[in-house]
Amino acid sequence: PDWRMKGVMVPDDQDPDTYLAEIKQDLIAQKLVPGDAEGVKAATEKQVDQAADALLESITVK
């Protein structure tokens, strides 16, 4: 999680990307974060279509 990433110290002999990926994998394995954390924020195609339809409806002259 973002709040934990602020306190992470990457050892000098480690690649930061690899090190953080291992931490993320550990958190996922322990079910502390969902496997697809970024996907939680992403809108589905259906949600985008619904939002577009609602916007079109609101600006269409009646």
Beta strands, then each sheet from edge to edge (+ up, - down):
end
